[in-house]
Amino acid sequence: MDEHGGATPSERAPANTKLYRTKNDLPPATRAQVADLLNQRLADCIDLQTQCKQAHWNLKGANFIALHKLFDEINDSVEDYVDLIAERIAQLGGIAEGTARVVAERSALDVYPLVLETSDEHVDALSTALAAFARTARLGIDEMDELEDAVSSDILTEITSGVDQWLWFVEAHQQGERVDIS
């Protein structure tokens, strides 16, 4: 059991136990578990990408052009992250499950508010989504380490590093004063 009372990755049975043949030397059961866990992160990542576009399309206000360009740059990077995750699933013999219906069912991210009036509200909503995705990706790193898949762990580490940087860029628009954390 993990710290939340759920099954750890090694205790979980994958949702899809059929794999394509591959000469990848990870054991088939591990590959199936990794593919299943990566499909969860894929859903989160695709959801994050759609949230970036929602913010990009609907910005209004004085900071419009700067944020419009920033959100589009973030979207482009997140699209690359989607491909990294999906292609890793395929490398392992799994099927990348990235349809809109699957994503809507699986994503752990909160729903992006459809009606936001200010750029500050979009900055807050997108920074919340970026932070939530980074949290789930970090959990994924731990899961990949437990399953001894260093490559998938490295992919999620690379993605998390990029998302943390984008979070910093977005949050800089809402930071004005420091807070005492002691």
Backbone torsions as a table, in degrees:
resi	resn	phi	psi	omega
1	MET	NA	144.1	175.4
2	ASP	-86.7	-179.3	-175.7
3	GLU	-66.1	-14.7	179.5
4	HIS	-98.7	5.6	178.0
5	GLY	88.0	0.0	179.6
6	GLY	-93.5	174.2	178.7
7	ALA	-72.0	142.6	173.7
8	THR	-77.3	164.8	-178.5
9	PRO	-53.5	-39.5	-178.5
10	SER	-70.9	-18.4	179.5
11	GLU	-92.5	-16.5	-176.2
12	ARG	-83.1	140.5	170.5
13	ALA	-89.0	133.6	179.8
14	PRO	-65.8	150.7	179.7
15	ALA	-66.1	-38.0	-177.8
16	ASN	-120.0	108.9	-175.5
17	THR	-94.2	1.0	176.7
18	LYS	-93.7	131.6	-179.9
19	LEU	-127.6	155.1	169.4
20	TYR	-76.4	149.9	177.4
21	ARG	-65.4	141.0	176.0
22	THR	-152.8	156.1	176.2
23	LYS	-91.4	8.3	173.5
24	ASN	-57.0	133.3	-172.3
25	ASP	-85.5	2.2	172.3
26	LEU	-68.5	141.2	179.0
27	PRO	-58.5	144.9	-178.4
28	PRO	-54.2	-40.3	179.7
29	ALA	-63.7	-38.9	177.5
30	THR	-66.1	-45.7	179.6
31	ARG	-58.9	-40.0	179.2
32	ALA	-65.9	-42.6	179.0
33	GLN	-65.4	-43.1	180.0
34	VAL	-63.8	-45.6	179.7
35	ALA	-59.4	-41.4	179.2
36	ASP	-63.1	-46.9	179.7
37	LEU	-66.2	-39.2	178.2
38	LEU	-67.2	-31.3	175.5
39	ASN	-64.5	-31.2	174.1
40	GLN	-64.9	-46.1	179.0
41	ARG	-66.9	-33.0	176.8
42	LEU	-62.4	-42.8	177.9
43	ALA	-61.1	-44.8	178.7
44	ASP	-61.3	-42.6	-175.8
45	CYS	-68.8	-41.4	177.1
46	ILE	-65.0	-40.4	176.3
47	ASP	-60.7	-44.3	178.0
48	LEU	-58.9	-42.1	179.9
49	GLN	-61.7	-43.4	179.6
50	THR	-66.9	-32.8	177.2
51	GLN	-68.5	-36.1	175.3
52	CYS	-60.6	-44.0	-179.6
53	LYS	-69.0	-37.5	177.8
54	GLN	-59.0	-45.1	178.3
55	ALA	-65.7	-44.4	-179.0
56	HIS	-58.8	-45.1	-176.0
57	TRP	-71.9	-28.2	-167.1
58	ASN	-112.5	13.8	178.0
59	LEU	-67.3	146.6	173.7
60	LYS	-143.8	156.3	171.7
61	GLY	115.1	-177.4	-172.6
62	ALA	-62.5	-32.9	-178.3
63	ASN	-93.2	17.8	-172.5
64	PHE	-50.0	-59.4	-170.3
65	ILE	-64.6	-41.0	-179.9
66	ALA	-64.2	-46.2	-179.2
67	LEU	-72.5	-36.9	177.9
68	HIS	-57.1	-46.9	178.7
69	LYS	-68.1	-42.2	179.7
70	LEU	-61.3	-47.8	-178.3
71	PHE	-64.2	-33.0	176.9
72	ASP	-69.5	-38.9	176.3
73	GLU	-63.8	-41.6	177.7
74	ILE	-61.7	-46.0	178.6
75	ASN	-55.5	-44.7	-179.8
76	ASP	-60.2	-42.6	178.1
77	SER	-66.5	-42.7	-179.6
78	VAL	-64.2	-35.7	175.3
79	GLU	-59.4	-40.4	175.6
80	ASP	-63.9	-39.2	178.2
81	TYR	-63.3	-40.1	176.7
82	VAL	-56.0	-48.1	-179.8
83	ASP	-62.9	-41.5	178.9
84	LEU	-58.4	-46.0	-179.0
85	ILE	-66.9	-48.6	-177.3
86	ALA	-62.7	-41.5	-179.4
87	GLU	-68.8	-32.6	176.5
88	ARG	-65.7	-40.4	177.0
89	ILE	-58.3	-46.6	180.0
90	ALA	-64.5	-38.5	178.1
91	GLN	-58.6	-32.4	-177.9
92	LEU	-84.6	-1.1	-179.7
93	GLY	91.9	5.6	179.4
94	GLY	-89.6	-179.3	176.9
95	ILE	-114.5	122.8	176.6
96	ALA	-73.2	121.6	-174.6
97	GLU	-106.8	90.6	-172.3
98	GLY	-124.8	28.5	177.0
99	THR	-74.6	158.9	-179.6
100	ALA	-57.3	-40.0	-178.4
101	ARG	-67.4	-40.4	178.4
102	VAL	-66.5	-43.6	-179.9
103	VAL	-60.4	-45.6	-179.5
104	ALA	-61.2	-34.7	-179.3
105	GLU	-76.1	-35.7	-170.0
106	ARG	-99.7	-25.3	-170.8
107	SER	-59.0	136.4	177.1
108	ALA	-89.3	-5.1	-179.6
109	LEU	-76.4	151.0	174.0
110	ASP	-68.6	154.9	177.5
111	VAL	-67.5	136.1	178.3
112	TYR	-75.8	130.1	179.6
113	PRO	-62.6	131.0	-177.1
114	LEU	-79.4	-27.0	-177.2
115	VAL	-118.6	96.9	174.6
116	LEU	-119.6	139.4	-172.3
117	GLU	-98.5	-25.5	-174.4
118	THR	-122.8	160.1	176.2
119	SER	-64.4	-33.4	177.0
120	ASP	-60.6	-38.2	178.1
121	GLU	-66.5	-39.4	176.7
122	HIS	-67.2	-39.3	177.1
123	VAL	-60.8	-44.9	179.2
124	ASP	-64.4	-45.2	-178.2
125	ALA	-66.0	-43.1	-178.9
126	LEU	-71.7	-37.3	177.1
127	SER	-64.7	-35.3	176.2
128	THR	-64.0	-43.1	179.1
129	ALA	-65.7	-43.4	178.3
130	LEU	-60.9	-44.8	180.0
131	ALA	-63.9	-41.1	179.7
132	ALA	-65.6	-41.7	178.3
133	PHE	-64.8	-43.1	179.0
134	ALA	-59.1	-39.1	178.6
135	ARG	-62.5	-46.1	-178.8
136	THR	-68.3	-34.6	177.8
137	ALA	-66.3	-39.2	177.1
138	ARG	-63.3	-39.0	174.8
139	LEU	-61.9	-38.5	177.6
140	GLY	-63.2	-36.7	176.8
141	ILE	-59.6	-46.6	178.9
142	ASP	-61.1	-41.5	179.3
143	GLU	-63.4	-42.5	179.8
144	MET	-66.3	-38.0	176.8
145	ASP	-62.5	-42.6	179.0
146	GLU	-62.7	-35.7	179.7
147	LEU	-85.5	1.1	177.7
148	GLU	60.3	40.6	173.9
149	ASP	-111.2	87.7	-176.7
150	ALA	-64.2	-33.2	-178.2
151	VAL	-66.4	-48.2	178.6
152	SER	-64.4	-37.3	176.1
153	SER	-61.5	-44.2	179.1
154	ASP	-63.7	-39.4	178.7
155	ILE	-61.9	-47.4	179.8
156	LEU	-67.1	-31.9	175.8
157	THR	-66.1	-44.0	177.3
158	GLU	-60.3	-44.6	-179.9
159	ILE	-64.0	-44.9	-178.8
160	THR	-63.1	-39.0	176.8
161	SER	-59.8	-44.7	178.4
162	GLY	-65.3	-42.7	-179.7
163	VAL	-66.0	-39.6	176.9
164	ASP	-60.4	-38.0	178.0
165	GLN	-67.3	-43.5	178.0
166	TRP	-63.4	-38.5	177.2
167	LEU	-59.7	-43.4	177.7
168	TRP	-58.9	-46.6	-179.8
169	PHE	-61.2	-42.6	-178.4
170	VAL	-72.0	-46.2	-178.4
171	GLU	-63.2	-27.3	178.9
172	ALA	-58.9	-24.3	178.7
173	HIS	-76.0	-14.1	-179.1
174	GLN	-117.3	-1.0	179.9
175	GLN	-91.7	132.8	179.4
176	GLY	-135.4	-32.3	-179.0
177	GLU	-138.5	153.3	-179.5
178	ARG	-85.7	153.1	177.5
179	VAL	-118.0	147.6	177.8
180	ASP	-80.5	122.2	-178.8
181	ILE	-100.7	5.1	-179.1
182	SER	-81.9	NA	NA
